[in-house]
Amino acid sequence: MHVCRNRTGIRWLSVCGVSAMVLLASSARLFSQDPAPQAGPQDFGLKVPDAPHKPGADRRVLVKNPANELVVGNVLVEVGDHFVVMLPNGRLTSVPQQEATVTDRKFEPATMKQIAADLTASTFAGFKTRETKRYLYVYNTSEPFFKATSRILETMYPALYAYCRRQKIPVHDPETPLVMIMFRTQAEFDKYRQMPEGVVAYYDGVTNHVVMYEQSELLEIAPDLAFKQAISTIAHEGVHQVLHNIGVQQRLSHWPMWISEGLPEYFAPTSVEKNVRWKGVGLPNDLRMKELEDYLKQDEINGLSKPTAEARALTSTGYAAAWALTHTLAQNKKDKFFGYLAAVSKRGPLDESSPEDDAKLFAEHFGRDFGQLDKQILRNLQKLPYVDPVLNQTHFVAMIRVGGRRSYLVTTSPRTIKQWHQEQVGRLSPAAQANAQMTIEAFPTRAAAIAYAKGWGGG
């Protein structure tokens, strides 16, 4: 996408159930020597032995929680002489088997009130909390940001759950509440956990929380687009969280990169028009479409599907390609696509797969004719309508009048207006500066702003 003539993009990391959104400079290449940063459960505080593992086999154990209380936990996976256990609040912990006692006692998930009390008693003191049927929100963001977040998630969850059931994908209700941690500023976000540069949100597969912040650098450049992009991030990370909690993707499992990131983009398109909302499963993803626009113009779609399907790391445009591949297969090869999804859904916690294994699985369901698949992707994209997220964002017309002379600027950026005003007025004499008048008008699209500016300038 284009913001103030600077190319920006979105790329994601997803390893062992940890997903993050990264705003970075991007090129039109799909696969870069500078891939998305990699993270594993150990980066989020889960220490497991470097040893063979096997399924938890539906065992429950008595273990101590961080408050030193004895609780019943579900064994997710056995690794060497350790259990990885899900505690009642949804957090995963690694405990030596000698410190866990297998039990027949029932697993009792923590209530939202209990989780909220624990979180606000320490790390998130002073934060507001809100409870809904499925989500606990812990936040100090603005109310409009909280409301937009809640609106997206509360409408998306039931539709996504119902969609999976219609496709015969086995699903179940989350075992523990879904928690959203929302910081107002990047400084608070970074203080909580230092992430690689550019990460603005992530799903933490260890705590089972989605963590994000509201105010980004883009806010000063294009506030309208920043808000829409943030909402898109929320939807994407929200899908990661839902998939890991309703049984589609097991906690700590590894999926091929294209489906791991393409599926949330397919499930989570949000509108980029004035009323930001979740659009619905499989509808055009406007932000991803914009990012692929230059690719389509350059007719470089050939050679897209094979490297996307085989990629172990992606650039921003590569993630857009993963969405395009997912969308095309889900729409045009529906039965094969959901057969593939059922196969990867069987991958258990910490299960590894080689590039050869992933390539074989892809070929079993979709064949090896990538040239034909490229043509299908191109045809699919060309027929999808979408709203340009850059042109259809709030544009400002800043106008300065000094006597009979007029000058104007069309921009998305309040910061740019301040800089331009200083430059323009700084060139004037003291007497002219005293008479300079600046007004600012806002318009819903770039076209409307330019039309107004030209009319004013001509007057």
Secondary structure, DSSP 8 states (H G I E B T S, - for coil): -EETTEE-EEEEEEETTEEEEEEE---S-SS-SS------GGGGT----SS-EEE-TT-EEEEE-TTS-EEEEEEEEEETTEEEEE-TTS-EEEEEGGG-EEE-S------HHHHHHHHHTTTTTT-EEEE-SSEEEEE-S-HHHHHHHHHHHHHHHHHHHHHHHHTT------SS-EEEEEESSHHHHHHHS---TTEEEEEETTTTEEEEES--THHHH-HHHHHHHHHHHHHHHHHHHHHHHTTSS-TT----HHHHHHHHHHH--B--SSS--B--TTS--HHHHHHHHHHHHTT--TT-HHHHHH-SS--HHHHHHHHHHHHHHHHHSHHHHHHHHHHHHT--TT----HHHHHHHHHHHH-S-HHHHHHHHHHHHHT-----TTTTS-EEEEEEEETTEEEEEEES-HHHHHHHHHHHHHTS-HHHHHH-EEEEEEESSHHHHHHHHHHHHH-
